[in-house]
Amino acid sequence: MRPVLLIPGIHNSGPLHWQSLWQNQHAGVARVEQADWDHPVCDAWVAALDAAIARASTPPVLVAHSLGCLAVAHWAARSARAVHGLVLVAVPDPRGSRFPADAQGFAPVPAALALPGQPARRTLLVSSANDPYSTPIFSAQCAAAWGAEAWALGPLGHLNADSGLGDWSEGWAWVQRWRAA
């Protein structure tokens, strides 16, 4: 099976977050660790992500949540390194009023998820109708710009542990299909 790299957002994903549950329940799933989860700097997060991808045995599936999605977007816009696909869940708007003040360098949002001349990367963007860190319009704009398939889940907040997703079996089923492909 293809490896899965989890890229959490600011403050990391707690023990009840679907990312943590996936890591604990499934083989071949690893978390990209950051030196500073509470005061994120985009370039540092991108460097940690690139190093984790470089260590993967085969091109991995990247599964990001929240600020981790913006780190993945910045990485994808700068790197030719191969990945099998990108699952971006609850992409936050860095211009939004609730965007973390401690997050540095994540704006502007990249216009593409590949270097010029490279083919688009397989991408799924998952959003919620009432995400406090984003809007349906922002999510739709990102999906269109990035050539992503959009999956709107309805009013589930920030698609984290507070959203009642548990181990989010629907999301894991999507990842499993990509791992097997």
VOBA-1610 file (N, C-alpha, C; in pm, whole numbers, padded with zeros to 5 digits, always signed):
BEGIN
Met+00084-00119+00000Met+00000+00000+00000Met+00088+00124+00000Arg+00040+00222-00070Arg+00107+00351-00079Arg+00105+00421+00058Pro+00213+00490+00097Pro+00214+00560+00226Pro+00122+00682+00226Val+00075+00718+00344Val-00007+00836+00366Val+00067+00927+00463Leu+00081+01054+00425Leu+00140+01154+00514Leu+00031+01250+00557Leu+00015+01263+00689Leu-00083+01355+00747Leu-00014+01488+00777Ile-00078+01597+00737Ile-00024+01731+00761Ile-00128+01808+00842Pro-00117+01808+00975Pro-00213+01881+01058Pro-00198+02032+01046Gly-00292+02102+01104Gly-00288+02247+01109Gly-00223+02298+01236Ile-00241+02426+01260Ile-00183+02491+01377Ile-00224+02415+01504His-00134+02404+01598His-00151+02334+01726His-00156+02182+01713Asn-00135+02129+01590Asn-00134+01985+01567Asn-00276+01930+01580Ser-00296+01804+01555Ser-00427+01740+01569Ser-00428+01658+01696Gly-00526+01685+01781Gly-00536+01616+01909Gly-00576+01470+01895Pro-00583+01398+02008Pro-00606+01254+02006Pro-00742+01211+01949Leu-00841+01299+01949Leu-00974+01264+01897Leu-00997+01313+01755His-00899+01380+01698His-00908+01429+01560His-00897+01309+01465Trp-00970+01312+01355Trp-00967+01200+01260Trp-00826+01171+01210Gln-00739+01273+01198Gln-00602+01245+01154Gln-00530+01157+01256Ser-00544+01189+01383Ser-00479+01109+01487Ser-00537+00968+01492Leu-00668+00957+01476Leu-00732+00825+01476Leu-00682+00742+01358Trp-00671+00804+01241Trp-00619+00731+01124Trp-00478+00683+01149Gln-00395+00770+01207Gln-00256+00732+01232Gln-00248+00614+01328Asn-00335+00612+01427Asn-00334+00504+01526Asn-00397+00375+01475Gln-00487+00384+01378Gln-00564+00267+01334Gln-00510+00200+01208His-00427+00270+01129His-00391+00217+00998His-00240+00215+00978Ala-00192+00107+00918Ala-00050+00095+00886Ala-00014+00187+00770Gly+00109+00233+00769Gly+00159+00315+00659Gly+00113+00459+00663Val+00062+00503+00778Val+00015+00640+00794Val+00106+00710+00895Ala+00166+00821+00853Ala+00259+00895+00939Ala+00223+01043+00939Arg+00259+01108+01045Arg+00235+01251+01060Arg+00362+01328+01024Val+00347+01437+00950Val+00460+01527+00925Val+00473+01615+01049Glu+00584+01599+01119Glu+00607+01675+01242Glu+00665+01813+01210Gln+00621+01911+01286Gln+00671+02048+01271Gln+00748+02087+01397Ala+00850+02169+01379Ala+00930+02215+01493Ala+00848+02304+01586Asp+00755+02381+01531Asp+00673+02471+01611Asp+00530+02466+01562Trp+00445+02395+01636Trp+00305+02382+01598Trp+00225+02508+01631Asp+00272+02589+01725Asp+00194+02702+01775Asp+00226+02835+01709His+00342+02847+01647His+00383+02970+01580His+00435+02933+01440Pro+00345+02888+01352Pro+00387+02833+01223Pro+00445+02938+01129Val+00554+02899+01064Val+00615+02979+00959Val+00609+02894+00833Cys+00548+02946+00730Cys+00521+02868+00610Cys+00646+02800+00556Asp+00756+02873+00540Asp+00876+02813+00482Asp+00928+02695+00564Ala+00920+02705+00696Ala+00964+02595+00783Ala+00871+02475+00768Trp+00741+02500+00762Trp+00646+02390+00745Trp+00664+02322+00609Val+00689+02402+00505Val+00711+02347+00372Val+00837+02261+00370Ala+00943+02308+00436Ala+01069+02231+00440Ala+01048+02098+00512Ala+00975+02097+00623Ala+00948+01972+00694Ala+00865+01877+00608Leu+00768+01930+00536Leu+00687+01849+00447Leu+00772+01790+00335Asp+00856+01871+00274Asp+00940+01823+00165Asp+01033+01711+00213Ala+01090+01727+00331Ala+01178+01624+00386Ala+01102+01493+00409Ala+00979+01502+00459Ala+00898+01382+00482Ala+00864+01313+00351Ile+00831+01389+00248Ile+00799+01330+00117Ile+00923+01263+00061Ala+01038+01326+00077Ala+01164+01268+00026Ala+01195+01135+00092Arg+01155+01117+00219Arg+01182+00992+00291Arg+01083+00881+00256Ala+00972+00915+00193Ala+00869+00815+00162Ala+00923+00713+00062Ser+00883+00588+00080Ser+00931+00479-00006Ser+00877+00489-00148Thr+00756+00540-00164Thr+00694+00565-00294Thr+00617+00696-00282Pro+00577+00756-00394Pro+00502+00882-00384Pro+00379+00865-00294Pro+00372+00943-00187Pro+00263+00927-00089Pro+00137+01002-00127Val+00030+00968-00056Val-00092+01048-00056Val-00077+01146+00060Leu-00091+01275+00032Leu-00084+01376+00136Leu-00226+01409+00181Val-00249+01408+00312Val-00381+01439+00368Val-00362+01552+00469Ala-00406+01671+00429Ala-00384+01790+00511Ala-00515+01841+00570His-00502+01903+00687His-00616+01968+00751His-00578+02113+00783Ser-00670+02204+00755Ser-00661+02344+00793Ser-00530+02409+00745Leu-00452+02466+00835Leu-00330+02534+00794Leu-00234+02440+00722Gly-00242+02311+00753Gly-00162+02213+00680Gly-00193+02216+00531Cys-00318+02248+00493Cys-00354+02258+00351Cys-00276+02369+00282Leu-00261+02482+00351Leu-00186+02592+00291Leu-00038+02557+00282Ala+00015+02483+00378Ala+00154+02437+00369Ala+00170+02347+00247Val+00075+02256+00226Val+00079+02167+00109Val+00070+02249-00019Ala-00018+02347-00024Ala-00033+02429-00144Ala+00097+02502-00177His+00161+02558-00076His+00289+02628-00099His+00397+02528-00141Trp+00400+02410-00080Trp+00496+02308-00121Trp+00473+02270-00267Ala+00348+02243-00303Ala+00315+02197-00438Ala+00350+02302-00544Ala+00337+02428-00509Ala+00368+02536-00603Ala+00519+02553-00623Arg+00600+02492-00535Arg+00746+02509-00540Arg+00822+02382-00577Ser+00760+02265-00567Ser+00833+02140-00577Ser+00789+02055-00696Ala+00885+01990-00757Ala+00856+01893-00863Ala+00853+01750-00808Arg+00876+01735-00676Arg+00878+01602-00615Arg+00742+01533-00635Ala+00743+01404-00662Ala+00620+01331-00693Ala+00541+01296-00568Val+00410+01313-00577Val+00315+01262-00479Val+00201+01197-00557His+00129+01107-00491His+00022+01035-00560His-00108+01115-00561Gly-00128+01200-00464Gly-00249+01280-00459Gly-00250+01367-00335Leu-00337+01467-00339Leu-00351+01563-00229Leu-00496+01564-00183Val-00518+01542-00055Val-00650+01556+00005Val-00640+01675+00100Leu-00713+01781+00067Leu-00706+01907+00142Leu-00840+01929+00212Val-00838+01926+00345Val-00962+01931+00424Val-00966+02061+00505Ala-01071+02140+00483Ala-01093+02265+00557Ala-00982+02367+00532Val-00964+02403+00405Val-00862+02502+00367Val-00902+02638+00426Pro-00817+02698+00511Pro-00852+02827+00571Pro-00818+02943+00478Asp-00891+03050+00491Asp-00867+03171+00413Asp-00770+03261+00491Pro-00647+03280+00441Pro-00551+03362+00516Pro-00592+03509+00524Arg-00692+03551+00447Arg-00742+03688+00458Arg-00862+03696+00552Gly-00905+03583+00603Gly-01022+03580+00690Gly-00994+03640+00827Ser-01098+03688+00891Ser-01084+03754+01021Ser-01039+03660+01132Arg-01060+03530+01116Arg-01023+03433+01221Arg-00891+03361+01192Phe-00823+03400+01083Phe-00695+03336+01051Phe-00596+03363+01164Pro-00522+03261+01209Pro-00432+03279+01324Pro-00325+03386+01301Ala-00318+03480+01393Ala-00219+03588+01383Ala-00076+03535+01390Asp-00058+03419+01457Asp+00077+03362+01472Asp+00128+03292+01347Ala+00042+03273+01248Ala+00082+03204+01125Ala+00145+03305+01029Gln+00269+03277+00988Gln+00343+03372+00905Gln+00377+03312+00768Gly+00354+03391+00662Gly+00399+03355+00529Gly+00306+03266+00449Phe+00184+03244+00495Phe+00092+03154+00425Phe+00010+03226+00318Ala+00010+03358+00318Ala-00057+03437+00215Ala+00051+03497+00125Pro+00021+03516-00002Pro-00104+03481-00070Pro-00112+03331-00099Val-00232+03286-00125Val-00256+03145-00157Val-00201+03118-00298Pro-00125+03012-00318Pro-00073+02981-00451Pro-00186+02964-00554Ala-00159+03010-00676Ala-00258+03001-00783Ala-00265+02862-00845Ala-00161+02782-00826Ala-00157+02648-00885Ala-00085+02553-00791Leu-00114+02423-00804Leu-00050+02322-00720Leu+00055+02244-00797Ala+00122+02312-00887Ala+00232+02252-00963Ala+00319+02364-01018Leu+00443+02334-01042Leu+00532+02430-01107Leu+00486+02451-01251Pro+00516+02567-01309Pro+00479+02588-01449Pro+00533+02477-01539Gly+00449+02430-01628Gly+00489+02325-01721Gly+00467+02184-01669Gln+00435+02170-01541Gln+00409+02037-01484Gln+00260+02005-01492Pro+00226+01878-01501Pro+00083+01843-01499Pro+00024+01869-01360Ala-00106+01893-01359Ala-00175+01915-01232Ala-00167+01789-01146Arg-00164+01809-01016Arg-00165+01695-00923Arg-00308+01657-00890Arg-00333+01527-00875Arg-00465+01479-00835Arg-00498+01539-00699Thr-00612+01610-00692Thr-00644+01684-00570Thr-00793+01674-00538Leu-00821+01651-00410Leu-00957+01657-00356Leu-00958+01766-00250Leu-01054+01857-00260Leu-01070+01963-00161Leu-01203+01939-00090Val-01196+01918+00041Val-01314+01890+00123Val-01345+02013+00208Ser-01471+02056+00205Ser-01508+02177+00278Ser-01637+02157+00355Ser-01664+02253+00442Ser-01787+02256+00521Ser-01858+02388+00493Ala-01990+02385+00497Ala-02069+02504+00467Ala-02055+02613+00574Asn-02015+02576+00694Asn-02006+02675+00801Asn-01870+02672+00873Asp-01765+02654+00797Asp-01630+02654+00854Asp-01597+02795+00903Pro-01563+02813+01030Pro-01535+02947+01081Pro-01407+03008+01025Tyr-01322+02929+00959Tyr-01196+02979+00906Tyr-01198+02991+00754Ser-01313+02967+00693Ser-01323+02971+00548Ser-01466+03004+00510Thr-01491+03007+00381Thr-01627+03026+00330Thr-01646+02930+00212Pro-01770+02897+00180Pro-01793+02815+00061Pro-01736+02881-00066Ile-01743+03013-00074Ile-01690+03082-00192Ile-01539+03065-00200Phe-01468+03084-00088Phe-01322+03067-00089Phe-01286+02924-00126Ser-01354+02826-00068Ser-01326+02685-00099Ser-01348+02657-00247Ala-01456+02709-00304Ala-01484+02688-00446Ala-01378+02755-00533Gln-01332+02872-00493Gln-01226+02940-00569Gln-01097+02859-00568Cys-01061+02807-00451Cys-00939+02724-00442Cys-00954+02599-00526Ala-01068+02531-00516Ala-01089+02408-00594Ala-01077+02437-00743Ala-01136+02545-00789Ala-01131+02579-00931Ala-00988+02613-00974Ala-00920+02695-00897Ala-00783+02736-00932Ala-00688+02617-00932Trp-00708+02523-00840Trp-00617+02411-00822Trp-00658+02288-00902Gly-00768+02296-00976Gly-00814+02180-01052Gly-00854+02065-00963Ala-00907+02097-00846Ala-00943+01995-00747Ala-01087+01952-00762Glu-01111+01826-00731Glu-01247+01780-00715Glu-01296+01835-00581Ala-01415+01892-00579Ala-01468+01953-00457Ala-01570+01859-00392Trp-01558+01845-00259Trp-01651+01763-00182Trp-01699+01847-00064Ala-01821+01899-00074Ala-01880+01982+00031Ala-01962+01893+00123Leu-01928+01896+00252Leu-01991+01806+00348Leu-02112+01865+00420Gly-02145+01988+00397Gly-02256+02049+00468Gly-02206+02122+00591Pro-02296+02158+00683Pro-02259+02239+00800Pro-02195+02156+00912Leu-02065+02134+00903Leu-01994+02054+01003Leu-01879+02131+01068Gly-01881+02262+01061Gly-01775+02340+01124Gly-01641+02324+01054His-01535+02313+01133His-01399+02312+01078His-01350+02171+01044Leu-01437+02076+01041Leu-01404+01937+01004Leu-01290+01882+01089Asn-01305+01903+01217Asn-01206+01857+01315Asn-01276+01770+01419Ala-01213+01749+01532Ala-01271+01663+01636Ala-01406+01717+01686Asp-01423+01848+01686Asp-01549+01907+01731Asp-01663+01888+01632Ser-01634+01842+01513Ser-01736+01824+01409Ser-01811+01692+01420Gly-01769+01607+01512Gly-01836+01479+01532Gly-01808+01377+01422Leu-01695+01391+01354Leu-01660+01298+01246Leu-01605+01166+01297Gly-01559+01162+01422Gly-01495+01041+01473Gly-01377+01005+01386Asp-01369+00877+01344Asp-01257+00837+01259Asp-01285+00865+01111Trp-01394+00932+01081Trp-01432+00980+00948Trp-01408+00872+00843Ser-01490+00769+00851Ser-01474+00654+00762Ser-01493+00689+00615Glu-01578+00787+00582Glu-01595+00827+00442Glu-01464+00885+00386Gly-01399+00968+00465Gly-01271+01025+00422Gly-01165+00918+00406Trp-01161+00825+00501Trp-01061+00718+00493Trp-01086+00629+00370Ala-01212+00605+00335Ala-01243+00524+00217Ala-01188+00591+00091Trp-01196+00723+00085Trp-01140+00796-00030Trp-00989+00776-00036Val-00924+00794+00078Val-00778+00778+00084Val-00740+00635+00044Gln-00812+00537+00092Gln-00784+00397+00059Gln-00791+00371-00091Arg-00891+00429-00157Arg-00901+00412-00303Arg-00776+00467-00371Trp-00727+00581-00326Trp-00606+00639-00386Trp-00483+00557-00350Arg-00477+00504-00230Arg-00361+00422-00191Arg-00350+00299-00279Ala-00462+00242-00315Ala-00462+00118-00391Ala-00441+00141-00542Ala-00460+00263-00586Ala-00452+00292-00731Ala-00307+00301-00779
//
